[in-house]
Amino acid sequence: MKIPIIILFVIGFLLTSAFSLNDAYAATTFVDAKDVSGEPLDLAFNTEGTKMFVMGDGGTNIYEYECDAFDVSTCAVVAAGEKDVSAEEANAEGFAFNNDGTKMFVVGYSQDAVFEYECDAFDVSTCAVVADGEKDVSAEESLPLGLVFNNDGTKMFVIGASGDDVNEYECDAFDVSTCAVVADG
């Protein structure tokens, strides 16, 4: 079954009560990712929040920042901390890491595929594409825009603009070449 998506984005607001928008107030803490990344498209953190990653430059590069734990006002770009993914995907729109940052995954709409990279832990400058480490998702989504994995990497979810749905795949742990679409997922 395809699940329709309703997404609420609240950026730049803090809540004084958990899950309540009634008492939200504007947050002024930010990092200007545009200076480094051009057009920021997606972001991720390592598990401790001491590294932030921003996909920018129209989806061709992923930039690495060092931060105090989940405090973006302290983030500073890492010199030579970037990965150009345009050789695999010229219009990348989303990316994700496995839990320990030794794998990175990129999705976009030029190739309509998810590409897998092996990396030193949360160091994008060391990421190298895995031979045969890709999953074509074009049968389910011709404009893929984002992806996420469950905690153990046995499920991958891809969202896009053409299907207006979430596509679910079952995989061997964080191995996109083994991912198979779940019928009616």
N, C-alpha and C positions, 0 to 999 in steps of 0.2 A: 504494500500500500504506500502510495506517495503521500507525504504529509505536507499540507500547506504551511507556509512559514509566515508568522507575524513577528516582526522584530522591532523592539523599542531600543533606540540608542539614546543614552543620556551621557553626554560628554561634558566634562568641566563642572559637574555638580557634586557636592558631597551630601551625604544623608546623615542626620543625627539619630535617626531610628532605622534599624535594619529593614530593608525592603519597603520603606514608606517614602513616597515622593512628596508627601504633604509638607515636610520640613526641609526640603532640599534647599541648598544655598550654593551660589556660584563659587567655584574653586578657581583660584588664579595661578595655581602651580602648573607649569607646563615646560616643555622643552621645545625649542623651535627646530623641528626635524627638517623643515623645508630648506634651511641653509645647507644641509648636507645632502638630503635625499631628493630634492626637487619636488615631486608630487608624492607625498606619503600615501601608501595604499593599504598597508597591513602592519601589525606589530605583534611582538611576542616578548616574553620575559623568560629568563631561566628560572628554575624552581625557587631560588633564594631571592629573586628580584634584584640581584646585583648587576645583571646584564639585561639591557633592552635591545631589541632588534627591530629595525624599521625597514620595510620594503618601500623603495622609492624609485626615482628616475623613470617613472612610467612603467614600473614593473621589471626593470632590468638588473637592479642591484639590491642587495640586502646589507644594511649598515649596522654596525655593532656599537653600543654605548656602554660605558661603565657607570654604575649608579650606587648610591646608598640604597639599602633594601626598599624597593618599590617607592622610591622618592624621585620622581622625574625631574624635580628642580635641581637635583645634583648630577644628573646624567651628563656625561661628556663623551664625545665621539672618540672611538679608539682609532689611533693612527694605523693605517693599513688594515683596519678591521672591516673589510667589506668583501662581498662575493658577487661577482657578475654572473647572472644566470641566463643571460640572453642567448648563449650558444644552444641551450636546451629549450628555452621558452622566451620568446621575444616580447610577449605580453603577459608576463606573470602577474597574478592578482592576489595570490595568497600563499602563505607558507606556514609550516609547523615544524616542531622538533619532537623527537621522542623524549622520554623522561630524563635521560641523562645527557642529552644534547649531542650524542654521537651520531645521530642521523637527523637530517633535515629534509623536508619534503616541500616541493614547489608545484603549484598548479596555475594554469593560465589558459587563455583562449586561442593562442596561435596553434598550439599542438593539441589542445583539448586532452591533456594528459597530466598525470601526477608524476613528477620526477623525484627520485631518491638520491640523496647525497650521503656520503660518510664523512665525518668530521672529528676533530679533536673536540672534547667536551665543550659545547657552546662557544666555539671559535669559528666563525663563519669564514675567515680567511683560509682555513685549512680544508674546507668542504670540497669534496671531489665527487662528481656524478658517478653513480654505480652503473657499470655495464649491465644492460638489460634490466635496470632498476626503474622501470616505468610502468604505469598503468594507463591505458587509453580509456577515457571516460566519455568519449564522444557519442556512444550509443545511448547514454543516459543524459548527457548534458553537453550541449555544443558551445556554451559560454560559461565554463566553470570559473567561479570567482573566489571560492574559499574552501578550506578543508580543515578537518579536525579528526583526531583519533581518540578512542577510548583509552583508559589508563594503561592497559597491557598491549595495545597496538593490534588487537585482533579484530577491531572494527574501524573502518575509515568512513567518514561522512563527507560528501562533496555537495556544495550548494552552487547554484548558478542562476543566470538571468533568463535562459531560454526555457528551462523546465519549470521554474517557479516552485521547486520542491527540494527536498533533501534526499540524496541518493546514498544508500547504505551498502557497504561492501564488507565481506568477511575476509580476513587475511591471516597469514602466519604473522607472528608478532613483528610489527613494523617492517614488513617486507611487501612493498606495493606490487611487486611482480606476481605475487600470489593472490592478490585481492580479486574476489568474485562478487559481482553485484548480487544483492539479496533480492529475490523476486518480490515485487511490490514493496521494496524497501524505501 
